[in-house]
Amino acid sequence: MTEIISFSTALRERSSGSHSRSEHAGFMADLLKGEGSREDYVNLVAQHYFIYEALEAAGELMRNDAVASTFLSDKLTRLPALEADLEFLIGADWREKISPLSTTQRYVDRIRKVGATWAGGFVAHHYTRYLGDLSGGIFIGRVMARRFGFETNGIGFYLFDAIADPNEFKNVYREQLDAAPWDDTERERVIEEVILAYRFNTELFEELDRERRAA
């Protein structure tokens, strides 16, 4: 008899290979091993700013959607923390000193497109970013703090002070995924969009690596 697995489990299993490739991309691996520079880290934070600007703007558009709105939580909001991090890392004129890489721009364009037209696609990107932030992201923040001597300034993006128990938050999120009223076709589309989001992440790390080596 075939075991029936939950959608959230199927989503995690189907995207695990893409997730692993993104997680172990050279740029990120070097940062975590202590081989990346402070400038490398700043460049990553800058690209995150553009991604989350698009994602959180899409979230505002989705607040009235019956399905997508159930995943929205102000406790997850990252944009103010990113703005504070960039002001600390670069200075008050940080907005004039950063720009999206080509991969980031394609990623942002995709988020904006699905965020305006497709709830399942928005949830796919929301899931990929925020559940990752609540998992490996918290670990990354601790490593960067030790590596560069940060306390809270500079790593605010990775701090979720409003979420007392990240694991419990993620469990509730997965229950919401399982409860979403999507048929098998729509669930497949959402899984494919999550895989695409991981691909954007991997390609962004690859482009950051190329930029670093060229410099």
C-alpha angles and dihedrals in degrees: 000000000000114000114234111224126198121258092245090054092047089049093051094046096045093049098039094098092051090045092052093049090052093045093051098042110136098248094053094040090054092050091052093046091053094250096110122086131236087254090056089054092048090051090054092050090051092055091047088057093062093044095051093042087060095040096050092044087053088050090058089053090051097050091101095046111108094221106029094047091064089067096051118103129166086216088073097051109128106171099088090049091050091050091051091046092052093048089052094044100041109013139252092305094056093125091065092048102054134067134171119264116233092260091049090052092052090047091050092047090053093049091050092049098051092035090062099042115019128048095193091052092049091050089050092058092039090053094046094051106036101038087048089051090052091049119033092005093069089051091048090053091054092049092049091048091055094041098051102024096249122157106184101317109088096021101056089118090068096047118094101182092161092060109074096186115025092186093055090046090053091048091054090047091054090049088054090052090052091049096049108117096237124139122223093270093053092045089054090051091051092050091051090050091052089052089050090051091053089049090055089051092051093047090049091055089048092051092047088052092051091049090050094050092046090053 
